[in-house]
Amino acid sequence: MFCTRKISWNGFPNIEKIIIGGIPHIFQVGYGTELKLSNKKDYSDVAVRENITYGFLPNSNDSYARRDVFAWNTTITELAREGRIDDARQVFDRMSERDVVSWNALIAGYARNGRIEDARHLFDKMPERNVVSWTTMITAYSQNGRVVDARHMFDRMPERTVVSWNAMVSAYARGGMLMEAHQLFDRMPERNVISWNAVITGYAQNGRMSEAQEFFERLPNPNVVSWIVMIAGYAQSGNCKAALVLFSKMLRAGARQDQSTFTMVLSACSNLEPSEQVKNVHALIVKKGFHEDVVVGTALINSYIKSGYINDARCQFDEMPEKNAFSYTTMIAGYAQHGKLEDACYLFDRMPERNVVSWTAMITGYAQNGKIEAAEELFEKMPEHSVVSWNAMIAAYVQNGRIASARKIFNRIPEQDVISWAAMIAGYAQHGQGEEALSLFAQMQRAGVKPSQSTFTSVLNACASLAALEQGKQIQTHSIKTGFGLDSFVGNSLITMYAKCRSVEDVSQAFDNMGTRDIVSWNAMIAGYVQNQRIEDARKVFDKMPEKNLVSWTAMIAGYAQTGNGEEALKLFVRMLWESMKPNQSTFTVVLSACANLATLKQGRQIQAQVIKRGFENDVFVGNSLITMYGKCGSEETFHVFDKMPERDVVSWNAMLAGYAQQGRGKEAFQLFEQMKKTGTIPNEITFVGILSACSHAGLVDQGWHYFETMSRDYHITPGPRHYACMVDLLGRSGFLDQAKDFINKMPVEPDEVVWGALLGACRIHTNVDLAKCAAEHLFELEPQNAGNYVLLSNIYAVVGKWDDVRRVRAMMKDRGLKKEPGCSWMEVNNTLHTFLTGSTIHPQTKEIYATLEELSRQMKDLGYIPDTNFVLHDVEMEQKEHILFHHSEKLAIAFGLINMPAGTPIHIMKNLRVCGDCHTATKFISKIVKRQIIVRDSNRFHHFNDGFCSCGDYW
């Protein structure tokens, strides 16, 4: 049968349709061109381009018309899926006949393309609606983050099916409103496996795997989606071991495995130690007959690469019977990630067919390995540039710190997409150019480009770096308007932004308002509270976390360490080990810093044993932390750690210099500095802080001037506030107070509180009241809430007997709600920290401690010790002064150590304040009497007392 007819429809070009054997073939008549025959395979592109589709076109026959409506509905759906929603609307408007499916298809298309208001407007105009119409609108609102509107639509439905209920449950789950999802699930008149999977997915995506597991176990007949959602949830929350255990249960349950199952399990394997699990799953894949599947095979390659088995990845690649461009690209990217660029190039050159992803992978590989010129050359060789390749070059330049070059590429792109804008904004934000990032974001808005998730996260990071609170709030409002108000990534960036802007209330509100919280959200909250010194709030968040990962533990331990709660940091580290969480380099770094601040040498050694056990002894970051820890504990082991390090960076040398400075070992510091230069390590700002501090603690004025001038002359380092403070401290300690004041007056930058604090401290040593008053006035203005400055000035007045001035300064403190930090000393005995306050009587061994001090006092006086009551800064009788003086915290700690530590064992004591002159003298006498070494670390430096002498030479 052969028939033909020529038609014209609603302004579209002339179309010829020929029916051959009942099969329609379309001829398109061009303007003055020959007829072109297109079969179904060939003419679809032409038809879509002209807003028509293959199939029957409208005609007077009702049967044909119904089939024509179906064809046009399909066209609307396809155009919407391709992002051509305006073309889809044009097709819809020109249809001579529509059914409810036509309306539903366009509503769904608007929702898919983020045009929710257009979807709602069309819904309201529908002549009739069915359950699908209502459900489509619920899903539309859900996809665009408008859960409240979705629920309003759900409540208005005249009738509901299980599909409608599932849509609303999914809306709540997707929006992170898990309680509401659970409650609605419980109300459902009937449920199917999709209903269960919706709730399980919600819990899993929000990292609440215990609740997801509970629901999963209640599910009567889980399908393959149920298993995959659970496996993916565990893998994404970092609990890859649980993901594999569940996969084993899936196998035992006889559940069907498919392509998705194996790709998800392989993803979990690659993040689990030991990564030999990848090979076990590989064997199962072969057994189940999926080894020839190109998708599974490529996932295997990727998993081997992530597990560090690059050679196994190549073997898998070579054994694949079928490879596609993605297989090649995955292997190329793997080689590049492992620094094997030659292998990557070899494979790239032998690809049978390259696509834009392949070229992009190779460009990215060059950029990852710092070969930006090769990336540029390859980019220019591309047969044609797509927006993907342009974006790859932006990322390449950003990755190599060439932001100006990235911007030039951005400006050259013929038509930027949202990824182009996001990549460039991210580049500015990551390289400290926050203002440029915000400016480009404003330009993006003017261009009418809808920001993506990553755009919002980058621009919020820029606000965080600038502490631009108001702009951050405006961006939050914009994110809500564009449907990202409930997005977890945007929410996490908001928490970080508000935390860095010191807006703690907004931090809490942003967290509470999040539709979806993942483990990153909880970790961001902990970090935010820690940054704002709200350690108790951080701990409350930590304890409430439904699931914790290594980042959670490390963040909380770091919080305690950074806020002076070292004991809590160590306790939490021990608990972490008990809960079988394996520490990494970052964890060891923060817990060693806690040991350093507490000077808990024994616990520091135990942590080092853990470092060795976990295989991090050669890690440069951990090594630097060990040097700092041993240095702050006054242990010679710091030199052994430094000498054994296979690799050192500038931080390693700086840590050693800081250790020498605290010990007052100026000459050794100079020798180390010269050794550092010989290795080719270039000193930085911190290096000169260390060397100048060493000069200060050793009283080496000439050398200090030499190094201060060297840093700018030879290394082009502009002195900063800390360098100036070191010089003021050096001059002041050495008695050159007028020269120190003149040095401050000539500073090219405004002196800060550290500089004036150094001068005030020097005035305390040399009892210069007038200069102390001048320094204190500046400090009261710069940091009015620092009680230490008031106390120091008060003490200077007390030493010279100006008691009226003492009372005046103390009254100022009282009026401003400030309290003096009490003198506190502590020491470690049998892995327990014992703390002592001046005059304290609460220790269980108080009687023995005071009895020991009485006996020591008698023996010291026999040797010529005379209490120096000038260090009792109270207007009381002489006898009472002696009583106060001999109950200073460091003396209590020494007595405790003598009672509880074996004879001859060195006594290590830490003090929060500068050791007073009388305690310094008394400790020299005690070391001679008891014939043992006493090591005291005060707020400035170490003092090694031995046989009546101190390592500081009475200069501190």
Secondary structure, 3 states (H helix, E strand, C coil): CEEEEEECCCCCCCEEEEEECCEEEEEECCCCCCCEEECHHHHHHHHHHCCCCCCCCCCCCHHHHHHHHHHHHHHHHHHHHCCCHHHHHHHHHHCCCCCHHHHHHHHHHHHHCCCHHHHHHHHHHCCCCCHHHHHHHHHHHHHCCCHHHHHHHHHHCCCCCHHHHHHHHHHHHHCCCHHHHHHHHHHCCCCCHHHHHHHHHHHHHCCCHHHHHHHHHHCCCCCHHHHHHHHHHHHHCCCHHHHHHHHHHHHHCCCCCCHHHHHHHHHHHCCCCCCCHHHHHHHHHHHHCCCCCHHHHHHHHHHHHHCCCHHHHHHHHHHCCCCCHHHHHHHHHHHHHCCCHHHHHHHHHCCCCCCHHHHHHHHHHHHHCCCHHHHHHHHHHCCCCCHHHHHHHHHHHHHCCCHHHHHHHHHHCCCCCHHHHHHHHHHHHHCCCHHHHHHHHHHHHHCCCCCCHHHHHHHHHHHHHHCCHHHHHHHHHHHHHCCCCCCHHHHHHHHHHHHHCCCHHHHHHHHHCCCCCCHHHHHHHHHHHHHCCCHHHHHHHHHHCCCCCHHHHHHHHHHHHHCCCHHHHHHHHHHHHHCCCCCCHHHHHHHHHHHHHHCCHHHHHHHHHHHHHCCCCCCHHHHHHHHHHHHHCCCCHHHHHHHHCCCCCHHHHHHHHHHHHHHCCHHHHHHHHHHHHHCCCCCCHHHHHHHHHHHHHHCCHHHHHHHHHHHHHCCCCCCCHHHHHHHHHHHHHCCCHHHHHHHHHCCCCCCCHHHHHHHHHHHHHHCCHHHHHHHHHHHHHHCCCCHHHHHHHHHHHHHCCCHHHHHHHHHHHHHCCCCCCCCEEEEEECCEEEEEECCCCCCCCHHHHHHHHHHHHHHHHHCCCCCCHHHCCCCCCHHHHHHHHCCCHHHHHHHHHHHHCCCCCCEEEEECCCCCHHHHHHHHHHHHHHCCCEEEECCCCEEEEECCEECCCCCC
